[in-house]
Amino acid sequence: MKTNKRTLRRPVIIFLTLISTGILFAQSQESIVYNTSNSGLPNEDVYAIAIDIAGNKWIGTDGGLAVYREGGVIIKVEEEKQNHPEDFVLYQNYPNPFNSLTKIRFMLKENGLVSVKLYDLMGREINTLINEFKEKGEYEIEFDASKYGLSSGVYFYQMRAGNYTSIKKMVYLK
């Protein structure tokens, strides 16, 4: 009688941690830190990490995608293509809800005057974050609520550019 033997693999424990200098990847006793200076990561703002069945590490950043083999050997880096916006877009702020600092991103399909204003829940204007001529492209505003003496609550920000107007809601938690 023939018996089938199966070899059981020991589970591999993998730790992935975001640290101030990049991503710490630890497997057993070995650890590697991936960051823009030593690994070719397109950007250190990491949004997703996945490890496939072959052990390749897929790291998605704000600037593109990087894939690494076991031991940290780079396979490829795909940086985001240059931004050629075809429309006006006001993105949701990130993080939301936020405590003091948040980022507001927007895209412009053409050069022109742009304004981004902040409103309270009653629709009263609190401040104009920007009101200036901008060239076509993508922009980001870092908004610091602590500079405006705001209370915790719901606020709105509005972008106007040409005939485009958009409003988004954000939640400030003090």
FISE-934759 format. One record per residue: residue in one letter; x, y, z of N, C-alpha, C in turn. Coordinates in Angstrom, 3 decimals. Example, Ala and Ser with C-alpha at 12.3 -4.5 7.8 and 13.67 -1.06 7.14 Angstrom:
r,neast,nnorth,nup,caeast,canorth,caup,ceast,cnorth,cup
a,13.190,-5.690,7.800,12.300,-4.500,7.800,13.200,-3.300,7.800
s,12.850,-2.250,7.080,13.670,-1.060,7.140,12.900,0.030,7.870
This chain:
r,neast,nnorth,nup,caeast,canorth,caup,ceast,cnorth,cup
m,0.827,-1.170,0.000,0.000,0.000,0.000,0.875,1.239,0.000
k,0.567,2.134,-0.894,1.361,3.348,-1.053,0.785,4.434,-0.154
t,1.655,5.133,0.572,1.203,6.235,1.423,1.750,7.546,0.883
n,0.937,8.528,0.961,1.368,9.871,0.553,1.861,10.607,1.776
k,3.050,11.111,1.683,3.585,11.910,2.776,3.470,13.377,2.406
r,3.042,14.152,3.364,2.972,15.600,3.167,3.981,16.254,4.087
t,4.667,17.197,3.552,5.594,17.968,4.366,4.865,19.220,4.819
l,4.782,19.372,6.107,4.141,20.564,6.636,5.178,21.658,6.794
r,4.856,22.801,6.273,5.754,23.946,6.419,5.426,24.653,7.713
r,6.465,25.098,8.384,6.249,25.928,9.574,5.760,27.286,9.130
p,4.816,27.847,9.849,4.358,29.186,9.451,5.482,30.211,9.606
v,5.501,31.136,8.705,6.492,32.203,8.742,5.816,33.427,9.326
i,6.415,33.993,10.323,5.852,35.187,10.934,6.532,36.398,10.319
i,5.710,37.278,9.794,6.217,38.468,9.120,5.630,39.690,9.809
f,6.476,40.674,10.074,6.026,41.926,10.657,6.336,43.052,9.687
l,5.352,43.852,9.400,5.545,45.046,8.599,5.097,46.219,9.449
t,5.974,47.172,9.648,5.663,48.320,10.488,6.128,49.584,9.797
l,5.269,50.596,9.794,5.679,51.892,9.265,6.441,52.624,10.357
i,7.640,53.076,10.045,8.442,53.847,10.988,8.794,55.168,10.329
s,9.333,56.082,11.096,9.582,57.424,10.558,10.568,57.430,9.395
t,11.408,56.406,9.294,12.396,56.381,8.219,12.015,55.428,7.102
g,10.801,54.898,7.093,10.373,54.009,6.022,9.514,52.880,6.538
i,9.709,51.681,5.992,8.943,50.500,6.371,9.904,49.478,6.931
l,9.611,48.955,8.108,10.434,47.912,8.704,9.804,46.579,8.352
f,10.547,45.720,7.661,10.101,44.385,7.321,10.934,43.414,8.131
a,10.286,42.613,8.960,11.012,41.662,9.792,10.463,40.262,9.576
q,11.350,39.317,9.322,10.972,37.918,9.153,11.972,37.109,9.950
s,11.494,36.372,10.934,12.338,35.618,11.848,13.319,36.570,12.524
q,14.624,36.311,12.400,15.626,37.142,13.051,16.130,38.262,12.148
e,15.726,38.242,10.888,16.236,39.195,9.902,15.263,40.353,9.723
s,15.793,41.564,9.610,14.909,42.698,9.360,15.537,43.636,8.339
i,14.665,44.295,7.578,15.096,45.219,6.530,14.235,46.470,6.648
v,14.850,47.645,6.482,14.082,48.886,6.428,14.095,49.362,4.980
y,12.900,49.505,4.412,12.765,50.040,3.062,12.431,51.520,3.172
n,13.175,52.359,2.468,12.835,53.779,2.395,13.331,54.330,1.062
t,13.082,55.597,0.803,13.435,56.152,-0.509,14.945,56.160,-0.754
s,15.737,56.278,0.297,17.184,56.368,0.080,17.844,55.017,-0.140
n,17.289,53.925,0.392,17.992,52.648,0.240,17.267,51.642,-0.636
s,16.047,51.947,-1.079,15.301,50.907,-1.770,14.640,51.353,-3.060
g,14.703,52.618,-3.355,14.052,53.087,-4.563,12.553,53.278,-4.425
l,12.048,53.248,-3.193,10.616,53.513,-3.026,10.310,54.865,-3.659
p,9.238,54.947,-4.457,8.914,56.216,-5.103,8.581,57.316,-4.101
n,8.096,56.937,-2.922,7.671,57.902,-1.919,7.510,57.151,-0.612
e,7.710,57.789,0.531,7.584,57.098,1.810,6.172,57.169,2.392
d,5.222,57.780,1.676,3.824,57.788,2.105,3.183,56.494,1.607
v,3.237,55.442,2.428,2.788,54.107,2.037,1.291,53.959,2.285
y,0.585,53.452,1.256,-0.847,53.235,1.370,-1.214,51.753,1.396
a,-0.387,50.891,0.834,-0.719,49.467,0.802,0.547,48.632,0.746
i,0.490,47.490,1.432,1.588,46.524,1.405,0.971,45.152,1.227
a,1.524,44.366,0.314,1.040,43.001,0.114,2.232,42.102,-0.160
i,2.135,40.872,0.281,3.169,39.874,0.004,2.500,38.752,-0.768
d,3.009,38.470,-1.984,2.383,37.436,-2.799,2.917,36.055,-2.418
i,2.411,35.024,-3.082,2.758,33.641,-2.754,4.245,33.345,-2.968
a,4.889,34.105,-3.840,6.319,33.921,-4.094,7.185,34.685,-3.102
g,6.562,35.424,-2.175,7.325,36.181,-1.183,7.692,37.584,-1.632
n,7.250,37.992,-2.819,7.522,39.354,-3.280,6.711,40.336,-2.457
k,7.335,41.454,-2.124,6.650,42.492,-1.354,6.223,43.596,-2.314
w,4.927,43.863,-2.363,4.356,44.907,-3.203,4.040,46.071,-2.288
i,4.693,47.210,-2.523,4.522,48.375,-1.663,3.984,49.523,-2.519
g,2.746,49.919,-2.218,2.104,51.018,-2.940,2.272,52.307,-2.159
t,2.833,53.314,-2.794,3.063,54.598,-2.138,2.279,55.688,-2.851
d,2.342,56.877,-2.294,1.704,58.033,-2.904,2.331,58.333,-4.264
g,3.562,57.877,-4.483,4.260,58.191,-5.724,4.324,57.060,-6.725
g,3.782,55.887,-6.388,3.832,54.766,-7.320,3.898,53.433,-6.604
l,4.427,52.413,-7.298,4.466,51.049,-6.792,5.874,50.501,-6.877
a,6.306,49.772,-5.833,7.605,49.109,-5.863,7.383,47.646,-5.500
v,8.146,46.744,-6.130,8.039,45.316,-5.860,9.435,44.807,-5.530
y,9.545,44.037,-4.432,10.834,43.533,-3.965,10.786,42.032,-3.821
r,11.904,41.373,-4.157,12.054,39.946,-3.914,12.504,39.722,-2.490
e,12.553,38.467,-2.121,13.059,38.102,-0.802,14.469,38.669,-0.645
g,14.782,39.211,0.494,16.103,39.783,0.725,16.208,41.224,0.285
g,15.139,41.803,-0.204,15.142,43.218,-0.527,15.627,43.580,-1.910
v,15.872,42.585,-2.790,16.328,42.894,-4.139,15.155,43.472,-4.919
i,15.376,44.645,-5.471,14.288,45.333,-6.165,13.981,44.649,-7.490
i,12.695,44.466,-7.766,12.271,43.909,-9.044,11.919,45.045,-9.989
k,11.034,45.945,-9.530,10.707,47.090,-10.377,10.054,48.181,-9.552
v,10.156,49.379,-10.056,9.506,50.534,-9.451,8.731,51.228,-10.560
e,7.453,51.432,-10.326,6.634,52.171,-11.277,6.212,53.457,-10.618
e,6.791,54.558,-11.066,6.398,55.844,-10.513,5.168,56.338,-11.234
e,4.374,57.124,-10.500,3.179,57.684,-11.121,3.586,58.539,-12.298
k,2.790,58.464,-13.318,3.067,59.267,-14.507,2.844,60.737,-14.198
q,3.510,61.597,-14.950,3.320,63.030,-14.758,1.841,63.357,-14.845
n,1.454,64.253,-14.018,0.050,64.591,-13.903,-0.377,65.549,-15.009
h,-1.275,65.089,-15.859,-1.866,65.924,-16.898,-3.376,65.865,-16.710
p,-3.882,66.629,-15.750,-5.298,66.531,-15.427,-6.191,66.915,-16.597
e,-7.282,66.169,-16.717,-8.251,66.447,-17.765,-9.522,67.051,-17.194
d,-9.517,67.309,-15.883,-10.703,67.854,-15.248,-10.303,68.588,-13.974
f,-11.236,69.327,-13.422,-11.058,69.925,-12.100,-11.532,68.887,-11.094
v,-10.776,68.707,-10.000,-11.176,67.745,-8.963,-10.794,68.314,-7.607
l,-11.715,68.235,-6.661,-11.441,68.533,-5.260,-11.563,67.209,-4.525
y,-10.476,66.756,-3.913,-10.462,65.470,-3.220,-10.913,65.639,-1.767
q,-11.328,64.523,-1.173,-11.649,64.515,0.245,-10.363,64.727,1.031
n,-10.448,65.538,2.082,-9.246,65.762,2.895,-8.810,64.463,3.547
y,-7.521,64.369,3.871,-6.975,63.170,4.509,-6.001,63.599,5.587
p,-6.055,63.094,6.781,-7.093,62.198,7.284,-8.383,62.954,7.569
n,-9.456,62.205,7.651,-10.762,62.757,7.999,-11.542,61.676,8.727
p,-11.898,61.878,9.973,-11.716,63.054,10.814,-10.223,63.288,11.108
f,-9.932,64.501,11.568,-8.539,64.862,11.833,-8.431,65.616,13.151
n,-7.219,65.633,13.680,-6.916,66.372,14.904,-5.813,67.353,14.548
s,-6.159,68.559,14.320,-5.262,69.662,14.023,-4.812,69.713,12.564
l,-4.122,68.686,12.056,-3.580,68.755,10.694,-4.313,67.826,9.734
t,-4.604,68.339,8.550,-5.161,67.525,7.471,-4.662,68.093,6.144
k,-4.763,67.303,5.094,-4.326,67.745,3.761,-5.519,67.800,2.827
i,-5.577,68.867,2.054,-6.626,69.060,1.057,-5.948,69.083,-0.312
r,-6.313,68.128,-1.173,-5.722,68.041,-2.512,-6.749,68.444,-3.559
f,-6.233,69.039,-4.641,-7.114,69.373,-5.756,-6.328,69.364,-7.054
m,-7.058,69.185,-8.165,-6.463,69.157,-9.491,-7.105,70.213,-10.365
l,-6.283,70.828,-11.191,-6.762,71.861,-12.116,-6.459,71.429,-13.544
k,-7.465,71.492,-14.401,-7.237,71.105,-15.797,-6.695,72.246,-16.640
e,-6.741,73.457,-16.092,-6.221,74.612,-16.829,-5.737,75.676,-15.847
n,-4.907,76.563,-16.349,-4.418,77.678,-15.541,-5.573,78.602,-15.193
g,-5.484,79.219,-14.015,-6.523,80.184,-13.667,-6.558,80.508,-12.192
l,-7.480,81.393,-11.840,-7.671,81.799,-10.454,-8.378,80.669,-9.693
v,-7.842,80.327,-8.535,-8.399,79.266,-7.695,-8.594,79.810,-6.296
s,-9.749,79.478,-5.700,-9.943,79.818,-4.301,-10.416,78.567,-3.561
v,-9.897,78.403,-2.351,-10.342,77.343,-1.446,-10.688,78.047,-0.144
k,-11.968,77.928,0.246,-12.452,78.611,1.448,-12.992,77.605,2.446
l,-12.905,77.982,3.716,-13.378,77.147,4.814,-14.631,77.762,5.416
y,-15.657,76.924,5.652,-16.933,77.365,6.203,-17.303,76.534,7.420
d,-18.051,77.144,8.341,-18.558,76.376,9.481,-19.880,75.714,9.084
l,-20.476,74.981,10.015,-21.697,74.231,9.756,-22.875,75.127,9.375
m,-22.839,76.377,9.808,-23.915,77.326,9.497,-23.688,78.042,8.161
g,-22.577,77.734,7.490,-22.288,78.341,6.189,-21.543,79.657,6.264
r,-21.079,80.017,7.467,-20.304,81.258,7.611,-18.857,81.007,7.191
e,-18.312,81.922,6.394,-16.922,81.782,5.961,-15.998,82.010,7.153
i,-15.078,81.069,7.343,-14.098,81.178,8.423,-12.802,81.783,7.909
n,-12.353,81.299,6.753,-11.091,81.790,6.208,-10.958,81.381,4.743
t,-10.145,82.136,4.021,-9.767,81.782,2.655,-8.395,81.135,2.741
l,-8.338,79.849,2.390,-7.068,79.117,2.475,-6.140,79.493,1.330
i,-6.684,79.613,0.124,-5.920,80.166,-1.006,-6.874,80.952,-1.892
n,-6.336,81.942,-2.556,-7.060,82.731,-3.551,-6.000,83.322,-4.463
e,-5.576,82.519,-5.431,-4.462,82.943,-6.280,-4.493,82.223,-7.621
f,-3.694,82.744,-8.538,-3.541,82.138,-9.854,-2.683,80.884,-9.712
k,-3.135,79.781,-10.279,-2.380,78.523,-10.261,-2.315,77.974,-11.674
e,-1.204,77.309,-11.963,-1.077,76.631,-13.248,-1.738,75.268,-13.176
k,-2.075,74.726,-14.314,-2.661,73.400,-14.437,-1.792,72.394,-13.679
g,-2.437,71.475,-12.937,-1.700,70.461,-12.193,-2.407,70.069,-10.912
e,-1.677,69.341,-10.062,-2.231,68.864,-8.803,-1.564,69.606,-7.656
y,-2.360,69.968,-6.654,-1.876,70.747,-5.524,-2.359,70.148,-4.217
e,-1.669,70.511,-3.145,-2.037,70.046,-1.819,-1.858,71.188,-0.831
i,-2.863,71.368,0.011,-2.810,72.378,1.070,-2.752,71.641,2.394
e,-1.824,72.007,3.247,-1.820,71.448,4.601,-2.585,72.430,5.481
f,-3.700,71.973,6.013,-4.560,72.813,6.826,-4.324,72.495,8.300
d,-3.996,73.523,9.089,-3.758,73.379,10.522,-4.873,74.100,11.268
a,-5.836,73.334,11.767,-7.011,73.908,12.432,-6.642,74.657,13.703
s,-5.530,74.296,14.331,-5.146,74.959,15.579,-4.817,76.438,15.364
k,-4.479,76.834,14.139,-4.161,78.235,13.843,-5.403,79.122,13.758
y,-6.582,78.495,13.708,-7.816,79.252,13.530,-8.714,79.242,14.758
g,-8.271,78.610,15.846,-9.047,78.563,17.079,-10.395,77.875,16.914
l,-10.445,76.835,16.085,-11.704,76.145,15.812,-12.082,75.188,16.938
s,-13.365,75.006,17.111,-13.896,73.996,18.034,-14.042,72.692,17.267
s,-14.105,71.582,17.994,-14.389,70.303,17.351,-15.725,70.406,16.643
g,-15.825,69.786,15.470,-17.088,69.804,14.749,-16.947,69.580,13.266
v,-18.039,69.803,12.559,-18.100,69.608,11.116,-17.847,70.946,10.423
y,-16.994,70.906,9.415,-16.666,72.091,8.617,-16.746,71.708,7.144
f,-16.825,72.706,6.288,-16.867,72.493,4.848,-15.762,73.304,4.197
y,-15.187,72.751,3.130,-14.244,73.533,2.334,-14.730,73.517,0.896
q,-14.580,74.665,0.245,-15.091,74.848,-1.107,-13.973,75.316,-2.017
m,-13.908,74.689,-3.196,-12.946,75.120,-4.210,-13.714,75.702,-5.381
r,-13.231,76.850,-5.860,-13.763,77.462,-7.076,-12.596,77.682,-8.034
a,-12.795,77.239,-9.275,-11.796,77.435,-10.323,-12.555,77.521,-11.644
g,-12.494,78.665,-12.284,-13.273,78.851,-13.512,-14.751,78.676,-13.200
n,-15.423,77.829,-13.966,-16.845,77.546,-13.732,-17.052,76.365,-12.779
y,-15.971,75.788,-12.294,-16.056,74.613,-11.418,-16.183,75.040,-9.956
t,-17.104,74.412,-9.240,-17.261,74.617,-7.802,-17.513,73.253,-7.165
s,-16.821,72.971,-6.062,-17.040,71.719,-5.335,-16.897,71.989,-3.847
i,-17.695,71.271,-3.056,-17.658,71.415,-1.595,-17.502,70.039,-0.978
k,-16.649,69.942,0.029,-16.439,68.688,0.771,-16.592,68.970,2.254
k,-16.975,67.926,2.979,-17.166,68.028,4.437,-15.947,67.425,5.132
m,-15.519,68.058,6.228,-14.455,67.493,7.046,-14.838,67.599,8.505
v,-14.297,66.679,9.315,-14.630,66.626,10.734,-13.356,66.857,11.546
y,-13.409,67.895,12.383,-12.271,68.254,13.229,-12.537,67.739,14.648
l,-11.615,66.908,15.155,-11.692,66.381,16.518,-10.518,66.950,17.299
k,-10.801,67.832,18.222,-9.765,68.500,19.004,-9.143,67.559,20.013
